[in-house]
């Protein structure tokens, strides 16, 4: 076996080992589990409130009026509630802390002294943030399904198109919606990673990432900036209604994925450009 092949295998093993180590560090933190617990509390609070008030007046977020008839709608309602603030807040904390947190604690220079490399470090940090995005959306969705099953009747789901699907396919649609929301958060994660390379203060990077997500949503709600809406990373965040039609309309999913890919490429390149020239070893 050639030395080049051995070297490539060693680098690959190092990369996967570093990624596994990063995930281990991320999910061992009390802060991470506290954020996931807070996200899980969103559907629980919604379900308990609806149960105690027998549905209330029917005003509120999308799908709220359907919860009493079918508990599977708790997960969808919770995602609608969590998307504007709670999910961006937790993602902003993880992404904003990715590089700035290492720099603040003094461990960044040691990571780069080891045979990791700056590109690999950025890729691993971003991949870990992406995994957290998936964990966060699945937490909301699974907690919503479980509390919905516990407190309300569960049965076939009537889609927005008027068709009815069984419980099994309904759970699959819930998973697709969680994946849709996860994809929608990838652009914000890339922005947070870039901001994290600009400062050694993780709190500042976290706050800036969250503020940018709020600004994007405000701009997306203004008719005066309608020309800008298709370019805002938050534009498709609530566009998963097409996944609740029969047959599934994948156009919004594709548009969302393409937009987020653009943000990942642009802000990933900016993050590397900044990080490659940043003096972290002195």
WOFEN-V255863 format. One record per residue. N is the residue number from 0. RES is the residue in one small letter. OMEGA is omega as a letter, one per 40 degrees, with the letter a starting at -180 (999 if undefined). BURIAL is 1 if it has 24 or more other ideal C-beta (glycine too) atoms within 12 Angstrom, else 0. D_CENTER is the distance of its C-alpha to the mean C-alpha in whole Angstrom. Layout:
N&RES&OMEGA&BURIAL&D_CENTER + N&RES&OMEGA&BURIAL&D_CENTER
//
This chain:
0&x&a&0&42 + 1&x&i&0&42 + 2&x&i&0&40 + 3&x&i&0&38 + 4&x&i&0&36 + 5&x&i&0&36 + 6&x&i&0&35 + 7&x&i&0&32 + 8&x&i&0&31 + 9&x&i&0&31 + 10&x&i&0&29 + 11&x&i&0&26 + 12&x&i&0&27 + 13&x&a&0&26 + 14&x&i&0&23 + 15&x&i&0&22 + 16&x&i&0&23 + 17&x&i&1&22 + 18&x&i&1&18 + 19&x&i&0&19 + 20&x&i&0&20 + 21&x&i&1&17 + 22&x&i&1&15 + 23&x&i&0&18 + 24&x&a&1&18 + 25&x&a&1&15 + 26&x&i&0&15 + 27&x&a&0&19 + 28&x&i&0&18 + 29&x&i&0&19 + 30&x&a&0&16 + 31&x&a&1&13 + 32&x&i&0&15 + 33&x&i&0&16 + 34&x&i&1&12 + 35&x&i&1&12 + 36&x&i&0&15 + 37&x&i&1&15 + 38&x&i&1&12 + 39&x&a&1&14 + 40&x&a&1&17 + 41&x&i&1&16 + 42&x&i&1&17 + 43&x&i&1&20 + 44&x&i&1&21 + 45&x&a&1&21 + 46&x&a&1&23 + 47&x&i&0&25 + 48&x&i&1&26 + 49&x&a&1&26 + 50&x&a&0&29 + 51&x&a&0&31 + 52&x&a&0&31 + 53&x&i&0&32 + 54&x&i&0&29 + 55&x&a&0&30 + 56&x&a&0&31 + 57&x&i&0&29 + 58&x&i&0&27 + 59&x&a&0&23 + 60&x&a&1&20 + 61&x&i&1&20 + 62&x&a&1&21 + 63&x&a&1&23 + 64&x&a&0&26 + 65&x&a&1&26 + 66&x&a&1&24 + 67&x&i&1&28 + 68&x&a&0&29 + 69&x&a&1&26 + 70&x&i&1&24 + 71&x&i&1&21 + 72&x&i&1&20 + 73&x&a&1&19 + 74&x&a&1&16 + 75&x&i&1&15 + 76&x&a&1&17 + 77&x&i&1&14 + 78&x&i&1&11 + 79&x&i&1&13 + 80&x&a&1&14 + 81&x&a&1&11 + 82&x&a&1&9 + 83&x&a&1&12 + 84&x&a&0&11 + 85&x&i&1&10 + 86&x&i&1&6 + 87&x&i&1&7 + 88&x&a&1&10 + 89&x&i&1&8 + 90&x&i&1&6 + 91&x&i&1&9 + 92&x&a&1&11 + 93&x&a&1&10 + 94&x&a&1&10 + 95&x&a&1&13 + 96&x&a&1&15 + 97&x&i&1&15 + 98&x&a&1&18 + 99&x&i&1&19 + 100&x&i&1&19 + 101&x&i&1&21 + 102&x&a&1&24 + 103&x&a&0&24 + 104&x&i&0&25 + 105&x&a&0&27 + 106&x&a&0&26 + 107&x&a&1&25 + 108&x&i&0&28 + 109&x&i&0&29 + 110&x&a&1&26 + 111&x&i&1&27 + 112&x&i&0&31 + 113&x&a&0&30 + 114&x&a&0&30 + 115&x&a&1&26 + 116&x&a&0&26 + 117&x&i&1&24 + 118&x&a&0&22 + 119&x&i&1&21 + 120&x&i&1&20 + 121&x&a&1&18 + 122&x&a&1&17 + 123&x&i&1&16 + 124&x&i&1&14 + 125&x&i&1&12 + 126&x&i&1&12 + 127&x&i&1&11 + 128&x&i&1&8 + 129&x&i&1&7 + 130&x&i&1&8 + 131&x&i&1&7 + 132&x&i&1&3 + 133&x&i&1&6 + 134&x&a&1&8 + 135&x&a&1&6 + 136&x&i&1&6 + 137&x&i&1&9 + 138&x&i&1&11 + 139&x&a&1&11 + 140&x&a&1&12 + 141&x&i&1&15 + 142&x&i&1&16 + 143&x&i&1&17 + 144&x&a&1&19 + 145&x&a&1&21 + 146&x&i&1&22 + 147&x&i&1&22 + 148&x&a&1&25 + 149&x&a&0&26 + 150&x&a&1&27 + 151&x&i&1&28 + 152&x&a&0&29 + 153&x&i&1&27 + 154&x&i&0&29 + 155&x&a&0&28 + 156&x&i&1&26 + 157&x&a&0&27 + 158&x&i&1&25 + 159&x&i&0&25 + 160&x&a&0&27 + 161&x&i&0&30 + 162&x&i&0&30 + 163&x&i&0&29 + 164&x&a&1&27 + 165&x&a&0&28 + 166&x&a&0&26 + 167&x&i&0&25 + 168&x&i&0&23 + 169&x&i&1&22 + 170&x&i&1&19 + 171&x&i&0&19 + 172&x&i&1&18 + 173&x&i&1&15 + 174&x&i&1&14 + 175&x&i&1&14 + 176&x&i&1&12 + 177&x&i&1&9 + 178&x&i&1&9 + 179&x&a&1&9 + 180&x&i&1&7 + 181&x&i&1&4 + 182&x&a&1&7 + 183&x&a&1&7 + 184&x&a&1&4 + 185&x&i&1&6 + 186&x&i&1&9 + 187&x&i&1&8 + 188&x&i&1&8 + 189&x&i&1&11 + 190&x&i&1&13 + 191&x&i&1&12 + 192&x&i&1&13 + 193&x&i&1&16 + 194&x&a&1&17 + 195&x&i&1&17 + 196&x&a&1&20 + 197&x&a&1&22 + 198&x&i&1&23 + 199&x&a&1&23 + 200&x&a&0&22 + 201&x&a&1&19 + 202&x&i&0&19 + 203&x&i&0&20 + 204&x&i&1&17 + 205&x&a&1&14 + 206&x&a&1&16 + 207&x&i&1&17 + 208&x&i&1&13 + 209&x&i&1&13 + 210&x&i&0&16 + 211&x&i&1&15 + 212&x&i&1&12 + 213&x&i&0&15 + 214&x&i&0&17 + 215&x&a&1&16 + 216&x&i&1&15 + 217&x&i&0&19 + 218&x&a&0&20 + 219&x&a&1&19 + 220&x&a&0&21 + 221&x&i&0&24 + 222&x&a&0&27 + 223&x&i&0&28 + 224&x&a&0&25 + 225&x&i&0&25 + 226&x&a&0&26 + 227&x&a&0&22 + 228&x&a&1&20 + 229&x&a&0&19 + 230&x&a&0&18 + 231&x&a&1&16 + 232&x&a&1&12 + 233&x&a&1&12 + 234&x&a&1&15 + 235&x&a&1&13 + 236&x&a&1&10 + 237&x&a&1&13 + 238&x&a&1&15 + 239&x&i&1&14 + 240&x&i&1&18 + 241&x&i&1&19 + 242&x&i&1&18 + 243&x&i&1&20 + 244&x&i&0&23 + 245&x&e&0&26 + 246&x&a&0&26 + 247&x&i&1&22 + 248&x&a&0&22 + 249&x&a&0&20 + 250&x&a&0&20 + 251&x&i&1&17 + 252&x&i&1&15 + 253&x&i&0&17 + 254&x&i&1&17 + 255&x&a&1&13 + 256&x&a&1&13 + 257&x&i&1&16 + 258&x&a&1&15 + 259&x&i&1&11 + 260&x&i&0&14 + 261&x&i&0&16 + 262&x&i&1&14 + 263&x&a&1&13 + 264&x&a&0&17 + 265&x&a&0&18 + 266&x&i&1&16 + 267&x&i&1&17 + 268&x&i&0&20 + 269&x&i&0&21 + 270&x&i&1&19 + 271&x&i&1&21 + 272&x&i&0&24 + 273&x&a&1&24 + 274&x&a&1&23 + 275&x&a&0&26 + 276&x&a&0&29 + 277&x&i&1&28 + 278&x&i&0&30 + 279&x&a&1&29 + 280&x&a&0&32 + 281&x&999&0&34
//
